Each structure stands twice: as C-alpha cells, then as structure tokens.
C-alpha cells in the first residue's frame, strides 16, 4: 500500500484481509488504485471525499464500497 499526503496511490493483494480493504485515514483514492483486483470483495474508507477514475475497474468480486 502506498499513501502520499492522504491519497491512496496503490494497493496490492497483501493489503487485503479476507478480501476486505479498510483504512481510516485516507481522504482520496487515486486513479486505478484497485484496478484488476479480482480478490477484492469490500472496501471501507470512511474519510474519503474523492475517488479517481477507473478505481474499481476489473474488480469482479467487489460487492460493497462504504465511504
């Protein structure tokens, strides 16, 4: 996982716990941050105000995004 100034730049499978990604400090998600993560099932980012383009593209198992 790479976070710069509150912006989530990249995530990989090792950052997930049982297919879930949670972070309480991120305020923005960069373009294509979760791109092509078939194992991603749920995202919980309570402080996010902006989501980049194609952020969840090719995430076929994703069912829930909570902001």
C-alpha positions in Angstrom: 0.0 0.0 0.0 1.2 3.5 -0.9 -0.3 6.6 0.7 1.0 10.1 -0.1 -0.5 13.1 1.7 -3.7 11.3 2.5 -4.1 10.0 -1.1 -4.2 6.2 -1.6 -1.9 5.7 -4.6 -1.8 1.9 -4.8 -2.9 -1.3 -3.1 -2.0 -5.0 -3.7 -3.5 -8.2 -2.5 -1.3 -8.4 0.6 -3.1 -5.2 1.9 -6.4 -7.1 2.0 -7.8 -9.1 4.9 -10.2 -11.8 3.6 -10.8 -9.7 0.5 -11.6 -6.5 2.6 -9.6 -3.3 2.4 -10.1 -0.8 5.3 -8.3 2.4 6.1 -9.5 5.2 8.3 -7.0 7.9 7.3 -7.2 8.1 3.5 -9.1 11.1 2.1 -8.7 10.5 -1.6 -8.2 7.4 -3.8 -6.0 7.8 -7.0 -7.0 6.7 -10.5 -6.8 2.9 -11.0 -5.8 2.3 -7.3 -7.6 -1.0 -7.0 -7.5 -1.8 -10.8 -7.7 -5.5 -11.6 -8.0 -6.9 -8.1 -10.3 -9.9 -8.5 -9.9 -10.9 -4.9 -11.3 -7.5 -3.6 -14.7 -8.0 -2.1 -15.3 -5.0 0.1 -13.8 -1.5 0.6 -14.3 0.7 3.7 -12.8 4.2 3.6 -14.8 6.4 6.0 -12.9 9.6 5.3 -12.7 9.5 1.5 -14.1 12.6 -0.3 -12.8 11.8 -3.8 -12.4 8.6 -5.9 -10.3 8.6 -9.0 -11.2 7.3 -12.5 -11.4 3.5 -13.1 -10.6 2.9 -9.5 -12.5 -0.3 -9.2 -12.3 -1.5 -12.8 -11.9 -5.2 -13.2 -12.8 -6.0 -9.6 -15.4 -8.6 -10.4 -15.8 -9.8 -6.7 -16.4 -6.3 -5.3 -19.9 -6.1 -3.7 -19.6 -3.3 -1.2 -17.9 0.1 -1.0 -18.5 2.1 2.2 -17.4 5.7 2.4 
